[in-house]
C-alpha cells in the first residue's frame, strides 16, 4: 500500500516529507487519521454543522481533475518529487497524507497550515526527571494533525467542515460559495433603502456578508423600489426590537459591519418566533424545507 506525507506550497507545487516504509510515516499516521464519516450533508453555505456532521461536495471527473488531480499526481508520476528544504517551510499552506488503498483508488486527508503555524525561531522549556531543559526550534511548522478535508476516492466526495479553511486548497471550489464582488457591494449599498455612513468599511466585509449579499442579489426576490415591500421589511425589523436594527426615516442605517449583518438577517427573513416557547430567535439557515 503506497502512502506518502506531502507538503503543498503556496505556488500549488508539492514537496515530499516522507514516503513508503519510513518510520516517520508511521508516526504521522498515529495522530493524523482518516476519519469515519457518520453524518454527512451536502454543502449549504449558511448551514451550521453539528459536531458530528461533515459537509460534502460530490465531484465529477472534470472537477476531480481540477481540484484533486494535483495532489494525486504525487502517486501517479514516475518522477521523484523533491524533498522539502529549509527555505520552503514558510511557504506551506497544507500538509496531506495520501494513501493508495487499491489500484486506482487513492484517499487523501488534508491539514491546513496557516502563517501562524510557521516558526522561524522559538525557545521552549521542556521538563523531565533530570530537570528543565532549553530547546531551540528554528525553521519549524506546528502540526496540529486535525483533518480539515478528506477526499474519498471511492464515492468521489470531498468532505470538510469549514469552507473558509479549505478554500485556498482547491481550485474552483469558489463556485459553491459565491461572494459579491466589489462592484456588487457598491451597487447594493448605494440603494436608497440604506443610509450608509461615509466611513463604513465596505471593502473589508467578511466572507459570510459577501456571500449573503450575493444570495440576495441573485435571488431577485426583493423589489427594493416597491414602497410596500420596504414598509414590510421595516415593520418586520421593528417586531424584533431587541435585535437592534437601526432605522431612520424608513431606511436601514449602516454604520459598522455588525449593522449590515443584522440588516442582511432581516432581508433574508432569518428572524422568527418559536411556536411553543414564543422566544424570538435568529435562524442560521435560510434553506426551504420543501
C-alpha positions in Angstrom: 0.0 0.0 0.0 1.6 3.2 -1.2 1.5 6.0 1.4 3.1 9.5 1.3 3.1 12.5 3.5 3.3 15.7 1.3 3.6 19.4 1.7 1.6 21.7 -0.5 3.1 25.1 -1.2 1.6 28.5 -2.0 2.6 28.2 -5.6 0.5 25.0 -5.9 3.6 22.7 -6.1 4.1 19.7 -3.8 7.2 18.7 -1.8 7.8 15.3 -0.2 8.1 14.9 3.6 8.2 11.1 3.8 7.0 8.2 1.8 7.0 4.4 1.6 8.1 2.5 4.7 9.8 5.3 6.5 9.3 5.3 10.3 8.1 8.9 10.3 5.1 7.9 8.1 4.0 5.6 10.9 4.4 8.3 13.4 2.3 10.7 11.4 -0.4 8.1 10.8 -0.7 7.5 14.6 -2.0 11.1 15.1 -3.3 12.1 11.6 -6.0 9.6 10.9 -8.6 9.1 8.2 -12.0 10.0 9.6 -15.1 7.8 9.8 -17.8 9.9 8.3 -21.0 9.4 10.3 -23.5 12.1 9.3 -22.9 13.9 6.1 -24.7 16.8 4.5 -24.4 18.3 1.0 -22.7 21.7 1.3 -25.0 24.5 2.2 -23.4 27.9 2.6 -25.5 29.1 5.5 -26.0 25.8 7.4 -24.2 25.4 10.8 -23.0 21.8 11.2 -23.5 19.7 14.3 -20.3 18.4 16.0 -20.6 15.0 14.3 -21.5 16.3 10.8 -19.4 16.8 7.7 -20.2 18.8 4.6 -19.5 17.1 1.3 -19.2 18.1 -2.4 -19.5 15.4 -5.0 -17.1 15.9 -7.8 -17.4 14.8 -11.4 -14.4 13.7 -13.5 -13.5 17.3 -14.6 -13.9 18.8 -11.2 -11.8 16.0 -9.6 -9.0 16.7 -12.1 -9.1 20.4 -11.3 -9.4 20.2 -7.5 -7.8 16.9 -6.6 -5.6 16.0 -9.6 -2.6 18.0 -8.5 -2.5 16.2 -5.2 -2.9 12.7 -6.7 0.0 13.4 -9.2 2.4 12.6 -6.4 1.5 8.9 -6.7 0.9 8.7 -10.5 4.1 10.5 -11.6 7.2 8.4 -12.4 9.3 11.4 -11.5 10.7 11.6 -7.9 9.3 14.6 -6.1 11.7 17.0 -4.3 12.0 16.7 -0.6 11.1 19.9 1.2 14.0 22.2 2.0 14.5 24.6 4.9 13.8 27.5 2.6 10.3 26.2 1.7 8.8 25.6 5.1 7.2 29.1 5.4 5.5 28.6 2.0 3.5 25.7 3.2 -0.3 26.1 3.0 -1.2 22.4 3.7 0.1 19.1 4.7 -1.6 16.0 3.3 -1.4 12.2 3.7 -2.2 10.2 0.6 -2.9 6.5 0.7 -3.4 4.2 -2.3 -5.9 1.8 -0.9 -6.1 -0.3 -4.1 -5.1 0.2 -7.8 -6.6 3.4 -9.0 -8.2 4.3 -5.6 -6.4 7.0 -3.6 -7.7 8.7 -0.4 -6.3 11.9 0.9 -6.6 13.8 4.2 -5.6 17.5 4.4 -4.4 19.7 7.2 -4.4 23.4 6.5 -1.2 25.3 7.5 -1.8 29.0 8.5 1.0 31.5 8.7 0.9 31.5 12.5 2.0 27.8 12.5 5.3 28.6 10.9 8.1 29.2 13.4 11.3 31.0 12.5 12.8 30.7 15.9 11.4 29.8 19.3 12.8 28.8 22.7 10.9 26.1 24.5 11.5 24.8 28.0 10.9 21.0 28.5 10.9 19.1 31.7 11.8 15.5 32.7 13.2 13.8 35.8 16.6 15.3 35.3 15.2 18.9 35.4 14.3 21.6 32.9 15.9 21.8 29.5 16.2 24.5 26.9 15.2 23.6 23.4 15.6 26.0 20.5 13.4 25.4 17.5 14.2 27.0 14.1 12.6 26.7 10.7 9.7 24.6 12.0 6.0 24.1 11.4 3.5 23.4 14.1 1.3 20.4 13.1 -2.0 20.1 14.9 -3.0 17.0 12.9 -6.6 18.0 12.5 -8.3 16.7 9.4 -9.6 19.8 7.6 -10.6 18.0 4.5 -11.0 14.4 3.3 -11.1 13.1 -0.3 -12.9 9.8 -0.5 -11.9 8.4 -3.9 -14.5 5.6 -3.8 -17.5 7.8 -3.7 -15.9 10.9 -5.3 -16.8 13.1 -2.4 -14.7 15.9 -0.8 -15.6 16.2 2.9 -14.9 19.2 5.1 -16.3 21.2 8.0 -15.3 24.8 7.4 -15.3 26.3 3.9 -13.1 29.3 4.7 -10.3 26.9 6.0 -10.1 24.8 2.8 -10.9 27.4 0.2 -7.3 28.1 -0.8 -6.6 24.4 -1.2 -9.0 23.5 -4.0 -9.1 25.3 -7.4 -12.6 26.1 -8.5 -14.3 25.5 -5.2 -15.5 29.1 -5.2 -18.4 28.2 -7.4 -20.0 26.5 -4.5 -19.8 29.7 -2.4 -20.3 32.8 -4.5 -19.3 36.1 -2.9 -20.4 39.5 -4.0 -17.8 41.4 -6.0 -16.6 44.9 -5.0 -18.9 46.4 -7.6 -21.9 44.4 -6.4 -21.3 45.5 -2.8 -21.1 49.1 -4.0 -24.3 48.8 -6.0 -26.1 47.1 -3.1 -25.1 49.7 -0.5 -26.0 52.6 -2.9 -29.6 51.5 -2.8 -31.6 54.3 -1.2 -33.2 51.8 1.2 -29.9 52.1 3.2 -28.3 55.1 4.9 -24.6 54.3 4.9 -22.1 56.3 6.8 -19.2 57.8 4.9 -16.6 55.8 6.9 -18.3 52.4 6.6 -15.6 49.8 5.6 -17.3 48.4 2.6 -14.1 46.9 1.2 -13.4 45.0 4.4 -16.5 42.9 4.7 -16.3 39.3 5.8 -16.8 36.3 3.6 -20.3 35.5 5.0 -21.5 39.0 4.5 -20.3 39.0 0.9 -22.0 35.6 0.3 -25.3 36.8 1.8 -25.2 40.0 -0.4 -24.6 37.8 -3.4 -27.5 35.5 -2.4 -29.9 38.4 -2.1 -28.8 39.9 -5.4 -29.0 36.5 -7.2 -32.5 35.7 -5.9 -34.2 38.7 -7.3 -36.9 38.2 -4.7 -36.7 41.7 -3.2 -38.1 44.6 -5.1 -36.3 47.5 -3.4 -38.2 50.0 -5.4 -41.6 48.8 -4.1 -42.7 51.0 -1.1 -44.9 48.3 0.3 -42.0 45.8 0.3 -39.8 48.4 2.1 -42.5 49.0 4.7 -43.0 45.3 5.3 -39.2 44.9 6.0 -39.2 47.9 8.3 -42.2 46.5 10.2 -40.6 43.1 10.3 -37.4 44.5 11.8 -39.4 46.6 14.4 -41.2 43.5 15.5 -37.8 42.3 16.7 -36.7 45.4 18.6 -34.2 43.5 20.7 -32.3 42.6 17.6 -31.3 46.3 17.5 -31.6 47.2 13.8 -31.3 50.9 13.4 -33.9 52.6 11.2 -34.3 56.2 10.4 -36.8 57.8 8.0 -37.7 54.4 6.6 -34.1 53.5 5.9 -31.8 51.0 7.4 -28.7 52.7 9.0 -25.4 51.1 8.2 -22.5 52.5 10.3 -20.5 49.3 11.1 -20.3 45.7 9.8 -22.5 44.4 12.6 -25.3 46.7 11.4 -25.0 45.2 8.0 -25.0 41.7 9.4 -28.3 42.4 11.2 -29.9 44.0 8.1 -29.0 41.1 5.9 -30.7 38.8 8.5 -33.8 40.9 8.2 -33.7 40.9 4.4 -33.2 37.1 4.4 -36.1 36.8 6.9 -34.0 34.9 9.4 -35.8 36.3 12.5 -38.6 34.2 13.9 -40.7 33.4 17.0 -40.6 29.8 18.2 -44.1 28.4 18.1 -44.1 26.8 21.5 -41.9 28.9 23.8 -42.5 32.1 21.9 -38.9 33.0 22.0 -37.5 35.4 19.4 -34.6 33.9 17.6 -32.3 34.2 14.6 -32.1 31.2 12.1 -28.7 30.1 10.9 -30.1 28.5 7.8 -32.4 30.0 5.1 -32.8 26.9 3.0 -36.5 26.0 2.5 -37.6 22.6 3.8 -39.8 21.6 0.9 
